[in-house]
Amino acid sequence: MTILLLGLLAFGGSIIASASILTETQTILTVPDDAPTPDQPNFGVGFDLTASYGQDAICPPQIRILSAYVQYSTATVSFSNGTIVTVARAEGKDGYDEVLQRLSLDSSRHLSPPYDNPPGETWDDMPRQWLRKARKAVGLPASHDVGVLANVLSDLRDLVEIRINQPFKSASVTTLHLAAIYREDLEDACVYLGLEYLALPPRYDILYETQAAYAGYGLGLCSDYTDREACKREQQAMPDDVVMAVLYTRNVLTVTLSITKSAAYLYEPDHRHLEDFSLGYDARTQMDEKDYWDTVGLALESIITENPYYERPAKVLLMGDCVDDESFQRVLLEALSNTVEEMPEILTEDSEKVAAKGAAELAKRAPYDPYWSSDLSEL
């Protein structure tokens, strides 16, 4: 099993170079020699730890994956000059997809700081914390899961540093809204690589893909991020936006029904998101195809029907390498027609890269963020 890693240089604007088709011997995709590079370290790096795998399948758009199994994650760099360049796509390490699937289970939850409930939680979690600290003290990743995530991030970091021809010290990491992934896991993975983990937006421990994609689609971003006070006022004046975010890849379907108020705020409680690793694109070959698409449709509808008293989405944010599949598009439109009176705006451009683009954009803005060191309750 291999992991497919997609690296992007994001400067915040249009695609300068797109990935070419992978072959069995091609592990890194190229970008043009005249692609812009920064003349100053005014940039942000974003990683998207997402999930996908395929078995010699074609998943629209026509990118043919020739290895037996492929997972991928994405790296993006956002520069102040506003340009986006695709950097690389390369094979990675085993075990990544299994970790994500396990962390999606409620049974994988454990105590983790901050300890917000009974005081005894801190003591109950000490053995696990001591083991993490002991592993880190001898130069090991804090846990097995952290090691797997760090391997992925290490490959992405190396690809980005090759492209920009300089090291970087910090990164924003976005990922699926999994039941048992914690800030300490993402932070320890970054620290193991010598990177500072940017907890973005500042009031949150984890940047989930819904929020990253919202920013990646250019939504909820203040016009002049270098002016803290003006940016703060602009964010506070932004209206609430109800969005449905859908990630569809070879091995997972995730759906959320969330409220955003600028890219700095996300309301996405447990009852308003689902992750199903049995409904990825490849699962259609493991059951009757009509039953498969019916089940996908019910999953898409359920996030709305099971929350009947909440506002319906004004936007649908699509993510993943399989959202352009014609059957999926049909099922999505049918699901929306069955559950909403007015069809929402559906955003799909650069769906495979959009979460990483948003993570990088927020990382670029982090030093100027009006809430980075102020009262977060004002947001």
DOPAGU-817932 format. One record per residue (C-alpha): x, y, z. Coordinates in Angstrom, 2 decimals, always signed. Example, Ala and Ser with C-alpha at 12.3 -4.5 7.8 and 13.67 -1.06 7.14 Angstrom:
REM DOPAGU-817932
+---------+---------+---------+
|    east |   north |      up |
+---------+---------+---------+
|  +12.30 |   -4.50 |   +7.80 |
|  +13.67 |   -1.06 |   +7.14 |
+---------+---------+---------+
//
This chain:
REM DOPAGU-817932
+---------+---------+---------+
|    east |   north |      up |
+---------+---------+---------+
|   +0.00 |   +0.00 |   +0.00 |
|   +1.25 |   +3.47 |   -0.82 |
|   +0.24 |   +7.00 |   -0.04 |
|   -0.16 |   +9.58 |   -2.74 |
|   +1.04 |  +13.00 |   -1.73 |
|   +0.05 |  +16.11 |   -3.61 |
|   +2.11 |  +19.23 |   -3.06 |
|   +1.05 |  +22.72 |   -4.05 |
|   +2.65 |  +26.11 |   -3.96 |
|   -0.21 |  +28.44 |   -3.26 |
|   +0.21 |  +32.14 |   -3.57 |
|   -3.55 |  +32.73 |   -3.39 |
|   -4.65 |  +33.22 |   -7.01 |
|   -4.94 |  +31.17 |  -10.18 |
|   -3.44 |  +27.82 |  -11.12 |
|   -0.13 |  +28.39 |  -12.88 |
|   +0.70 |  +24.74 |  -13.52 |
|   -1.43 |  +21.65 |  -13.11 |
|   -0.32 |  +18.13 |  -12.28 |
|   +0.51 |  +15.82 |  -15.15 |
|   -0.68 |  +12.20 |  -15.23 |
|   +1.16 |   +9.75 |  -13.00 |
|   +2.81 |   +6.73 |  -14.52 |
|   +4.32 |   +3.71 |  -12.82 |
|   +7.78 |   +5.28 |  -13.01 |
|   +6.85 |   +8.89 |  -12.38 |
|   +6.78 |   +9.79 |   -8.70 |
|   +7.02 |  +13.57 |   -8.81 |
|   +5.16 |  +15.89 |  -11.12 |
|   +6.91 |  +18.93 |  -12.50 |
|   +6.16 |  +22.63 |  -12.64 |
|   +7.52 |  +25.11 |  -15.16 |
|  +10.98 |  +26.54 |  -14.54 |
|   +9.65 |  +30.07 |  -14.78 |
|   +7.02 |  +29.54 |  -12.06 |
|   +7.23 |  +32.36 |   -9.52 |
|   +9.27 |  +31.87 |   -6.38 |
|   +9.26 |  +34.18 |   -3.37 |
|  +12.00 |  +36.75 |   -2.90 |
|  +11.13 |  +37.02 |   +0.78 |
|   +9.86 |  +34.50 |   +3.36 |
|   +6.38 |  +36.04 |   +3.46 |
|   +4.35 |  +32.90 |   +2.97 |
|   +2.29 |  +30.30 |   +4.76 |
|   +2.36 |  +26.52 |   +4.40 |
|   -0.77 |  +24.39 |   +4.66 |
|   -1.07 |  +20.61 |   +4.78 |
|   -4.30 |  +18.69 |   +4.18 |
|   -4.30 |  +15.22 |   +5.77 |
|   -7.17 |  +13.72 |   +3.82 |
|   -7.96 |  +10.20 |   +2.63 |
|   -8.26 |   +8.44 |   -0.69 |
|   -7.34 |   +5.13 |   -2.23 |
|   -7.99 |   +3.31 |   -5.45 |
|   -7.36 |   +0.03 |   -7.19 |
|   -6.19 |   +0.78 |  -10.72 |
|   -9.23 |   +3.02 |  -11.07 |
|  -10.09 |   +6.15 |  -12.99 |
|  -11.70 |   +8.72 |  -10.76 |
|  -12.76 |  +11.91 |  -12.58 |
|  -11.08 |  +14.09 |  -13.62 |
|   -9.09 |  +11.59 |  -15.64 |
|   -6.14 |  +10.94 |  -13.34 |
|   -5.12 |   +7.30 |  -13.62 |
|   -3.58 |   +5.77 |  -10.52 |
|   -1.48 |   +2.75 |  -11.47 |
|   -0.33 |   +1.60 |   -8.04 |
|   -2.58 |   -0.90 |   -6.28 |
|   -3.63 |   +1.42 |   -3.49 |
|   -3.13 |   +5.12 |   -3.13 |
|   -3.77 |   +7.53 |   -0.33 |
|   -2.94 |  +11.18 |   -0.64 |
|   -2.42 |  +14.30 |   +1.33 |
|   -1.89 |  +17.80 |   +0.06 |
|   +0.62 |  +20.56 |   +0.74 |
|   +0.09 |  +24.18 |   -0.23 |
|   +2.16 |  +27.31 |   +0.16 |
|   +0.45 |  +30.70 |   +0.10 |
|   +2.59 |  +33.69 |   -0.79 |
|   +1.77 |  +37.36 |   -0.40 |
|   +1.99 |  +37.97 |   -4.17 |
|   -1.21 |  +35.96 |   -4.76 |
|   -0.16 |  +33.13 |   -7.14 |
|   -0.90 |  +29.38 |   -6.91 |
|   +1.40 |  +26.73 |   -8.40 |
|   +1.02 |  +22.96 |   -8.30 |
|   +4.30 |  +21.54 |   -7.04 |
|   +4.40 |  +17.77 |   -6.89 |
|   +2.64 |  +14.48 |   -6.39 |
|   +4.62 |  +11.56 |   -5.03 |
|   +4.13 |   +8.15 |   -3.46 |
|   +4.36 |   +7.92 |   +0.30 |
|   +4.17 |   +5.51 |   +3.22 |
|   +1.99 |   +2.59 |   +4.34 |
|   -0.40 |   +2.68 |   +7.27 |
|   -1.79 |   +6.17 |   +6.80 |
|   -5.26 |   +5.19 |   +5.66 |
|   -5.64 |   +2.62 |   +8.44 |
|   -4.82 |   +5.30 |  +11.00 |
|   -7.44 |   +7.68 |   +9.60 |
|  -10.10 |   +4.97 |   +9.57 |
|   -9.36 |   +3.97 |  +13.16 |
|   -9.36 |   +7.58 |  +14.34 |
|  -12.84 |   +7.99 |  +12.83 |
|  -14.26 |   +5.57 |  +15.41 |
|  -15.77 |   +6.70 |  +18.70 |
|  -14.08 |   +3.68 |  +20.30 |
|  -10.70 |   +5.27 |  +19.55 |
|  -11.41 |   +8.35 |  +21.67 |
|   -9.27 |   +8.96 |  +24.74 |
|   -8.70 |  +11.69 |  +27.28 |
|   -6.65 |  +14.54 |  +25.95 |
|   -5.74 |  +18.04 |  +27.09 |
|   -7.24 |  +20.47 |  +27.62 |
|   -9.10 |  +18.64 |  +30.38 |
|  -12.43 |  +20.46 |  +30.50 |
|  -14.44 |  +18.09 |  +32.65 |
|  -13.86 |  +16.57 |  +36.13 |
|  -10.49 |  +17.40 |  +37.72 |
|   -9.65 |  +13.70 |  +37.88 |
|   -9.32 |  +13.57 |  +34.11 |
|   -5.85 |  +15.08 |  +34.29 |
|   -4.65 |  +12.33 |  +36.60 |
|   -6.43 |   +9.57 |  +34.65 |
|   -4.61 |  +10.60 |  +31.48 |
|   -1.17 |  +10.81 |  +33.09 |
|   +0.05 |   +7.30 |  +32.11 |
|   -0.62 |   +8.01 |  +28.44 |
|   +1.00 |  +11.42 |  +28.68 |
|   +4.06 |   +9.99 |  +30.45 |
|   +4.48 |   +7.42 |  +27.68 |
|   +4.23 |  +10.17 |  +25.04 |
|   +6.83 |  +12.26 |  +26.85 |
|   +9.15 |   +9.27 |  +27.28 |
|   +9.00 |   +8.48 |  +23.56 |
|   +9.67 |  +12.10 |  +22.65 |
|  +12.58 |  +12.25 |  +25.11 |
|  +14.43 |   +9.51 |  +23.21 |
|  +13.71 |  +11.03 |  +19.80 |
|  +10.68 |   +8.93 |  +18.85 |
|   +7.29 |  +10.18 |  +17.69 |
|   +4.89 |  +10.62 |  +20.61 |
|   +2.83 |   +7.61 |  +19.45 |
|   +2.50 |   +5.19 |  +16.56 |
|   -0.24 |   +7.33 |  +15.02 |
|   +1.88 |  +10.44 |  +15.35 |
|   +4.71 |   +8.63 |  +13.58 |
|   +2.49 |   +7.72 |  +10.64 |
|   +1.19 |  +11.29 |  +10.32 |
|   +4.72 |  +12.66 |  +10.67 |
|   +5.92 |  +10.43 |   +7.81 |
|   +3.30 |  +11.94 |   +5.53 |
|   +4.06 |  +15.49 |   +6.62 |
|   +7.79 |  +14.86 |   +6.23 |
|   +7.38 |  +13.93 |   +2.56 |
|   +5.19 |  +16.95 |   +1.93 |
|   +7.60 |  +19.26 |   +3.74 |
|  +10.53 |  +18.01 |   +1.67 |
|   +8.63 |  +18.55 |   -1.57 |
|   +7.68 |  +22.08 |   -0.59 |
|  +11.21 |  +22.98 |   +0.49 |
|  +12.61 |  +21.70 |   -2.80 |
|  +10.15 |  +23.83 |   -4.72 |
|  +10.62 |  +27.07 |   -2.81 |
|  +14.35 |  +26.43 |   -2.35 |
|  +14.31 |  +27.31 |   +1.33 |
|  +13.24 |  +25.77 |   +4.64 |
|  +10.17 |  +26.88 |   +6.55 |
|   +9.48 |  +26.80 |  +10.27 |
|   +5.71 |  +26.53 |  +10.69 |
|   +2.65 |  +25.07 |   +9.01 |
|   -1.10 |  +24.85 |   +9.30 |
|   -2.62 |  +21.36 |   +9.16 |
|   -6.20 |  +20.60 |   +8.17 |
|   -7.84 |  +17.20 |   +8.31 |
|  -11.15 |  +15.36 |   +8.42 |
|  -13.44 |  +15.87 |  +11.42 |
|  -12.51 |  +12.54 |  +13.01 |
|  -13.78 |  +11.44 |  +16.40 |
|  -10.36 |  +10.61 |  +17.81 |
|   -7.88 |  +13.00 |  +16.25 |
|   -6.60 |  +15.59 |  +18.67 |
|   -4.52 |  +18.71 |  +18.51 |
|   -1.73 |  +16.99 |  +20.41 |
|   -1.39 |  +14.41 |  +17.61 |
|   -1.07 |  +17.02 |  +14.88 |
|   +1.12 |  +19.25 |  +17.01 |
|   +3.44 |  +16.40 |  +18.02 |
|   +3.74 |  +15.30 |  +14.38 |
|   +4.85 |  +18.80 |  +13.44 |
|   +7.19 |  +19.15 |  +16.42 |
|   +8.80 |  +15.81 |  +15.56 |
|   +9.73 |  +17.37 |  +12.21 |
|  +10.95 |  +20.59 |  +13.78 |
|   +7.89 |  +22.56 |  +12.65 |
|   +5.68 |  +24.87 |  +14.66 |
|   +2.04 |  +23.78 |  +14.50 |
|   -0.19 |  +26.75 |  +13.72 |
|   -3.51 |  +26.24 |  +15.50 |
|   -5.77 |  +28.08 |  +13.09 |
|   -8.01 |  +29.89 |  +13.42 |
|   -6.61 |  +30.89 |  +16.84 |
|   -9.71 |  +29.92 |  +18.84 |
|   -9.64 |  +26.31 |  +17.59 |
|   -7.36 |  +23.36 |  +18.26 |
|   -7.90 |  +21.76 |  +14.83 |
|   -8.58 |  +23.26 |  +11.43 |
|  -11.20 |  +20.95 |   +9.98 |
|  -11.57 |  +20.58 |   +6.22 |
|  -14.92 |  +22.39 |   +6.14 |
|  -13.31 |  +25.56 |   +7.43 |
|  -10.18 |  +25.16 |   +5.32 |
|  -12.25 |  +24.61 |   +2.17 |
|  -14.36 |  +27.66 |   +2.99 |
|  -11.19 |  +29.76 |   +3.00 |
|   -9.82 |  +27.87 |   -0.01 |
|  -12.87 |  +28.88 |   -2.02 |
|  -12.08 |  +32.49 |   -1.15 |
|  -14.95 |  +32.86 |   +1.32 |
|  -14.91 |  +34.62 |   +4.67 |
|  -11.54 |  +36.30 |   +4.13 |
|  -11.00 |  +39.97 |   +4.91 |
|   -9.82 |  +42.10 |   +2.01 |
|   -6.64 |  +43.46 |   +3.66 |
|   -5.34 |  +40.90 |   +6.13 |
|   -2.34 |  +43.08 |   +7.05 |
|   -4.63 |  +45.69 |   +8.65 |
|   -5.60 |  +43.97 |  +11.90 |
|   -8.32 |  +46.36 |  +13.03 |
|   -9.93 |  +46.71 |   +9.62 |
|   -9.83 |  +42.92 |   +9.18 |
|  -11.39 |  +42.44 |  +12.61 |
|  -14.25 |  +44.81 |  +11.81 |
|  -14.79 |  +43.17 |   +8.44 |
|  -14.92 |  +39.69 |   +9.97 |
|  -17.36 |  +40.78 |  +12.68 |
|  -19.67 |  +42.28 |  +10.05 |
|  -19.80 |  +39.10 |   +7.97 |
|  -23.15 |  +37.27 |   +8.18 |
|  -23.56 |  +33.68 |   +9.28 |
|  -23.28 |  +31.27 |   +6.36 |
|  -24.78 |  +27.77 |   +6.49 |
|  -22.69 |  +25.41 |   +4.39 |
|  -22.76 |  +21.74 |   +3.51 |
|  -19.27 |  +20.37 |   +2.93 |
|  -18.84 |  +17.07 |   +1.09 |
|  -15.58 |  +15.15 |   +0.71 |
|  -15.78 |  +12.28 |   -1.76 |
|  -12.70 |  +10.21 |   -2.54 |
|  -11.90 |   +6.62 |   -3.37 |
|  -12.32 |   +5.41 |   +0.19 |
|  -14.39 |   +7.93 |   +2.11 |
|  -17.53 |  +10.02 |   +2.00 |
|  -17.82 |  +12.79 |   +4.57 |
|  -20.69 |  +15.24 |   +4.92 |
|  -21.07 |  +18.21 |   +7.26 |
|  -23.78 |  +20.79 |   +7.86 |
|  -22.00 |  +23.72 |   +9.45 |
|  -22.31 |  +27.39 |  +10.28 |
|  -19.49 |  +29.76 |   +9.46 |
|  -19.05 |  +33.43 |  +10.19 |
|  -15.98 |  +34.33 |   +8.20 |
|  -13.21 |  +31.79 |   +7.72 |
|  -12.29 |  +32.40 |  +11.36 |
|  -15.38 |  +30.73 |  +12.83 |
|  -16.93 |  +27.28 |  +12.46 |
|  -19.83 |  +25.64 |  +14.28 |
|  -19.72 |  +21.92 |  +13.48 |
|  -20.87 |  +19.80 |  +16.45 |
|  -20.81 |  +16.01 |  +16.41 |
|  -24.41 |  +15.61 |  +15.28 |
|  -23.73 |  +17.71 |  +12.18 |
|  -20.95 |  +15.73 |  +10.53 |
|  -20.48 |  +12.14 |   +9.38 |
|  -17.55 |  +10.15 |   +8.01 |
|  -18.14 |   +6.85 |   +6.22 |
|  -15.12 |   +4.88 |   +5.00 |
|  -17.44 |   +2.26 |   +3.48 |
|  -18.91 |   +4.67 |   +0.90 |
|  -15.85 |   +5.78 |   -1.04 |
|  -15.83 |   +5.62 |   -4.84 |
|  -14.26 |   +2.15 |   -4.91 |
|  -17.01 |   +0.65 |   -2.74 |
|  -19.39 |   +0.73 |   -5.70 |
|  -17.68 |   -2.45 |   -6.99 |
|  -18.28 |   -4.27 |   -3.71 |
|  -22.10 |   -4.14 |   -3.81 |
|  -24.90 |   -3.73 |   -6.29 |
|  -24.19 |   -0.40 |   -7.94 |
|  -27.76 |   +0.87 |   -7.62 |
|  -27.74 |   -0.01 |   -3.91 |
|  -24.43 |   +1.78 |   -3.56 |
|  -25.67 |   +5.04 |   -5.08 |
|  -28.93 |   +4.82 |   -3.11 |
|  -26.89 |   +4.51 |   +0.08 |
|  -24.70 |   +7.46 |   -0.89 |
|  -27.82 |   +9.51 |   -1.56 |
|  -29.29 |   +8.63 |   +1.83 |
|  -26.03 |   +9.62 |   +3.54 |
|  -26.06 |  +12.99 |   +1.77 |
|  -29.69 |  +13.56 |   +2.73 |
|  -29.30 |  +12.40 |   +6.32 |
|  -27.14 |  +15.31 |   +7.44 |
|  -30.11 |  +17.58 |   +6.63 |
|  -33.07 |  +15.35 |   +7.50 |
|  -31.59 |  +14.48 |  +10.89 |
|  -31.24 |  +18.18 |  +11.69 |
|  -34.73 |  +19.35 |  +10.67 |
|  -34.80 |  +22.52 |  +12.75 |
|  -31.58 |  +23.98 |  +11.38 |
|  -31.29 |  +26.28 |   +8.42 |
|  -30.69 |  +24.66 |   +5.05 |
|  -27.33 |  +25.20 |   +3.37 |
|  -26.77 |  +28.22 |   +1.16 |
|  -23.58 |  +26.71 |   -0.26 |
|  -22.22 |  +23.23 |   -0.90 |
|  -18.41 |  +22.95 |   -0.71 |
|  -17.11 |  +19.96 |   -2.65 |
|  -13.75 |  +18.38 |   -1.85 |
|  -11.89 |  +15.31 |   -3.06 |
|  -10.73 |  +13.63 |   -6.24 |
|  -14.04 |  +11.94 |   -7.12 |
|  -16.64 |  +14.72 |   -6.84 |
|  -16.73 |  +15.20 |  -10.62 |
|  -18.03 |  +11.68 |  -11.19 |
|  -21.29 |  +11.96 |  -13.17 |
|  -23.19 |   +9.48 |  -11.00 |
|  -22.10 |  +11.24 |   -7.84 |
|  -23.14 |  +14.60 |   -9.25 |
|  -26.56 |  +13.18 |  -10.12 |
|  -27.03 |  +11.66 |   -6.66 |
|  -25.93 |  +14.88 |   -4.97 |
|  -28.43 |  +16.97 |   -6.93 |
|  -31.20 |  +14.46 |   -6.17 |
|  -30.35 |  +14.52 |   -2.47 |
|  -30.48 |  +18.30 |   -2.40 |
|  -33.73 |  +18.38 |   -4.36 |
|  -35.27 |  +16.03 |   -1.78 |
|  -34.22 |  +18.10 |   +1.22 |
|  -34.09 |  +21.81 |   +0.34 |
|  -36.61 |  +24.16 |   -1.22 |
|  -34.01 |  +26.36 |   -2.89 |
|  -30.97 |  +24.80 |   -4.55 |
|  -27.77 |  +26.04 |   -2.89 |
|  -24.69 |  +27.27 |   -4.72 |
|  -22.38 |  +24.32 |   -5.41 |
|  -18.65 |  +25.06 |   -5.40 |
|  -16.36 |  +22.51 |   -7.01 |
|  -13.34 |  +24.28 |   -8.58 |
|  -10.00 |  +22.76 |   -7.51 |
|  -11.92 |  +20.43 |   -5.20 |
|   -8.93 |  +18.13 |   -4.71 |
|   -6.73 |  +21.00 |   -3.54 |
|   -9.12 |  +23.49 |   -2.00 |
|   -8.70 |  +22.50 |   +1.67 |
|   -4.90 |  +22.73 |   +1.47 |
|   -5.22 |  +26.09 |   -0.29 |
|   -7.36 |  +27.37 |   +2.55 |
|   -4.98 |  +26.04 |   +5.19 |
|   -2.07 |  +27.79 |   +3.52 |
|   -4.02 |  +31.01 |   +3.11 |
|   -4.85 |  +31.07 |   +6.82 |
|   -1.22 |  +30.25 |   +7.67 |
|   -0.06 |  +33.19 |   +5.56 |
|   -2.46 |  +35.47 |   +7.41 |
|   -1.62 |  +34.11 |  +10.88 |
|   +0.98 |  +36.74 |  +11.86 |
|   -1.60 |  +39.46 |  +11.19 |
|   -4.64 |  +37.66 |  +12.60 |
|   -6.55 |  +40.13 |  +14.79 |
|   -7.40 |  +37.37 |  +17.28 |
|   -3.99 |  +35.73 |  +17.46 |
|   -3.19 |  +37.31 |  +20.82 |
|   -6.40 |  +39.13 |  +21.71 |
|   -9.76 |  +38.32 |  +23.26 |
|  -11.19 |  +35.48 |  +21.18 |
|  -14.64 |  +35.97 |  +22.71 |
|  -15.06 |  +39.09 |  +20.60 |
|  -15.26 |  +37.04 |  +17.39 |
+---------+---------+---------+
//
